[in-house]
Structures are given as C-alpha cells and as structure tokens.
Amino acid sequence: MGDHGSELLKVLFPYLSAVAVDHVVRTGGAVRITARCTTPIARCPACGIDSVRVHSRYVRRLADAAIGGEETGIDLEVRRFFCDNDACVKKTFAEQVDQLTIRYGRRTVVLQRSLEHIALALGGQAGERLAAWLSVPVSGSTLLRLIRRLELPEVPDLEVLGVDEFAFRRGRAFGTILIDMTSRRPVDVLPDHTADTFAAWLEGREHVRTICRDRGGSFAEGAQRALPGVPQVADRWHILHNLATAVEKAVRRHRACLQPSAPVSATRES
C-alpha cells in the first residue's frame, strides 16, 4: 500500500493504523480486510510485564462497521506470547490491539460501541431493524445482552432527586426509578417501591437537598426517615395530572348544570 493509501487508512480507519493491512477484497457483497499485528512486544494483562517471546499465531475474525453500506469483516492475525514473569498466573497470553480488539470479543471496538448506543437508544427489536439497515446484522436479544453487560455509571452527587414508581410487569411487580432532575437522567433503579428500600438508598446521601416525588406515602415516609427536614415537592407531571383529574371530576359532577348555548340568530344590517 502506497503513501497515499496509508494516509487514507489512518484518516478513515485510525484503529487499523497499529496493524499491517495486507489485503482488502470484496466477496459476495461483503468487504474482507486481512491484517496482522506487527508490534515487537506485548504486555501481559495479568502482571503488566512486557514480553517479546512469541508462543504461536492464530487468526481472529472480527465484525466491523459497514464500509460503503456493505457488511465488513477483519481477518486479523494475532500472536500469543509467553509471560516471562514466574510469579504471574498466566503462562501465555494473546495480544490485544488498542482501539481495535476486545478480549474474547468478535467485534471491533468501533462496532461494539455503535451497537451499544443503538441498544440503549432503541432497545431490542427496533435496534435490530436499524442495525440490519446499517449492514451490521445483529439480533435483538444480543442487543439486550450488550446493555446488561455495560458497567453502571457511578451515582453523581445530585442535589434534586426525582423518584417515581414503574412496573416491571404491569399490575404485578413494581420498582422505583430515581432521576437526577438537573440533568433529567436516571441514576438508579430499586427492586420495589417500599419506604424501607428508598430510605436505605438515601442513607449517607446528605448532598440531596430536594426530593421531587408523587403523592405516594411510601416515598414520603422513606425520605422523612433517611433525610428528615429535606423539602419534598410534587413534580410537574403529577401536578398537571392531578389538576386534570380534578377538573374532569368537577365537570362530571356538575354536568347537569351545563346547558348548550342558544344558537345566535342572523341579523340583517339595516
């Protein structure tokens, strides 16, 4: 590959700049890239000691993001190294390529992150349809597994906490969702909607200054028990919902008092 080709590769596929690309071919409506690792050393993932002794070589087949709207795969030759640290639990280890491979992964890092974003935004079935249109076919159940494998972010030191119940199974099993009202993002999910569970979550979170909740008594009791004196307010949705419910009840109660307006007779201009 010439200088221009190498520069194009670095710009469009920066995650391939650390490997040597030998062939790029189109086979039956798909693009196959053949590459190999060339770095002289590799670092043991267990002890962090560098090694230069190669144990063996094998080919990893990785799915990648589509190129030109066509399904793309990478046949990457990687090496297995000896670990020269006698105290290390690993005798051999496989090398990993930064920003390209994931341990035990069958997708590139780029494709893995893309599918995770699709799964988080659309879920299983809708995500499966979009992925197929993007030429990265994957099942909806696989997308859901990607979500479950994601590490949960740390709960920030939020000041305004929103709390509400939701149904795991409609009418049968209920949980609690906690929202950072400043960023409008969920921060945690509780397995039920009891006062004890909510109070246990609030323990040690003195940074919470306001709790925004519905009119349910369990959340009020849990908040008062864990953070006594912290203001509790109704959120905007429940205020509007309760107002709409009250207006509807008032209209139904006084429906007999409502009379149709008399038709306005047309008058001629004199």
HUSUL-V39881 format. One line per field, one symbol per residue. ss: DSSP state (h for helix, s for strand, l for the rest). phi: phi as a letter, one per 40 degrees, with the letter a starting at -180 (. if undefined). burial: I if it has 24 or more other C-alpha atoms within 12 Angstrom, else O. Layout:
ss=???
phi=???
burial=???
This chain:
ss=llhhhhhhhhhhlhhhllsssssssssllssssssssllllssllllllssllssssssssssssssllssssssssssssslllllllllsssllllllllllllslhhhhhhhhhhhhhhllhhhhhhhhhllllllhhhhhhhhhhllllllllllsssssssssslllssssssssllllssssssllllhhhhhhhhlllllllsssslllhhhhhhhhhhllllsssslhhhhhhhhhhhhhhhhhhlhhhlllllllllllll
phi=.cccccccccccbcccccbcccabbbbfgbbbbbaacbccbabcccbgccbbcccababbbbcbccbggbdbbbcbcbbbbccccccccccbaccbbdgbbbdgcbbccccdcccccccccbgcccccccccccgbdaccccccccccccccccccccbbbcbacabcbdgbbbbbbbbccccgbcbabbcabcccccccccdgbcccbabbacccccccccccccbcgcdbbccccccccccccccccccccbccccbcccccccbccc
burial=OOOOOOOOOOOOIOIIIIIIIOOOOOOOOOIIIIIIIIOOOIIIOOOOOOIOIIOOOOOIIIIIIIIOOIIIIIIIIIIIIIIIOOOOOOOIIIIIIOOIIOOOOOIIIIIIOIIIOIIIOOIIOOIIOIIOOIIIIIOIOOIIOIIOOOOOOOOOOIOIIIIIIOOOOOOOOOIIIIIIIOOOOIIIIIOIIIIOIIIOIIOOIOOIIIIIIIOOOIIIIIIIOIIOOIOIIIOOOOOOOOOOOOOOOOOOOOOOOOOOOOOOOOOOOO
